[in-house]
Amino acid sequence: MAMHEHEVDRRTLFRVGLGTAVAAVVGTEIAFPVAAGATPSPEFPWIIDCDTWGARPPSSPIQITGNTTNKIILHHMAFPNVTDYSREHAVQLAKDCQNLHMDTNGWADTGQHFTVSRGGYVLEGRHRSLETLDAGQHQVISAHCPGENGNAIGIENEGTYITETPPQALLDSLVELCVAVCQKFRLNAWDIFGHWDFRLGTDCPGIAFYAQFPQVRSRVLKAMGVPASAAPARRWPDIWRFVDSQVVKVAQYLLVNAGYTDLAVTGVFGTDMNAIVADFQTTHGIPVTADATFDTATWEALAPAVYQDATGPTVEAVQYMLAIKGYADTVSVTGAYDRSTMKAVQDMQRLHGLRPTGKVDLSTWCAVVGGTVRESLCV
């Protein structure tokens, strides 16, 4: 598959054991250069800042985005699941990560905003991330997810979580960090996503870890003192023209089902989708979004109910995503809604606090593609 200008190959990282993706600033990003070396605020003394863990200075000035921070993206680092939970190990982890990003990948600094060690230590990643967290206005432009580096706070979690889950200390610190990010940037627990929701062809953040996201969100919500009733019924992934991902592939299946049969189902948000999305929105009475963004109205007009014995691209979309999220041994992308598909859908519904009907309704669609449904915040 040809690589688009807003993609960066992640294989280099897997070869050396670290799974952080990175991309240059793209699209409508507005960046303001900021000098490095400022002293971070003491508001978050439990976050080990760059100076304290001995970070190298960035190779070029750190920049602040002009965009609004609208989400948190969680990653796993594809590092070994070590049993050294010490502060010293966490500091060395931060140094190793920065050296890899700067020396092997040629980036200006560490790619992510923050790192959580398996021992539960939270470290600043990219310089100025802690200071901009304190300010809570515009974030540092990062390098953790193509298309989202000016919109999303990226948090790396030490370890590999395809079959194993993170230690409790990591989860506890991750919740505390997410609460801080949500409070400072005026986000909510339902604004927490995984890397693969916005990145094509990655195992990050790991199937086992991803399955814990409903619990992570629920804990963040409770820690913030926000009732689940305050959540929207559904918070969909807001994919747009600078994002390539599995979720984009699902959107393409659904657009094909809606009659745009010439659209290639690749997961790459190519320029051909811009006019199609605008046409779909116009014909359904939805305001045309900037940068072909899939907002709630677009998703909910696009995703039809899918029942047992259904066939076609909508079923392929469901099966494709279920296979990625842990059901590859039982669910194949056949386009026929069989019993194995129904059982996997029911499992997904239970995980997100939905009634296990086996019917793929709007809330089930939202959960399948990586969004948050209100019911999951009560798990």
Secondary structure, DSSP 4 states (H G I P E B T S, - for coil): -PPPTT----HHHHHHT---------TT--EEEE-S-PPPPTT-TTEE-HHHHTPPPPSS-EEEESSPP-EEEEEE------S--SHHHHHHHHHHHHHIIIIIS--SS-SSSEEE-TTS-EEE-STTHHHHHHHTSSPBP-SSSTTTTTTEEEEEESS--SSS---HHHHHHHHHHHHHHHHHHT--GGGEEEGGGSSTT--TT-HHHHTTHHHHHHHHHHHHT--GGGS-SEE-----TT--SHHHHHHHHHHHHTT-TTS--SS---THHHHHHHHHHHHTTPPPPGGG---HHHHHHH---B-TT-BSHHHHHHHHHHIIIIITTT----SB--HHHHHHHHHHHHHTT----S-B-HHHHHHHTT-EEGGGGG-
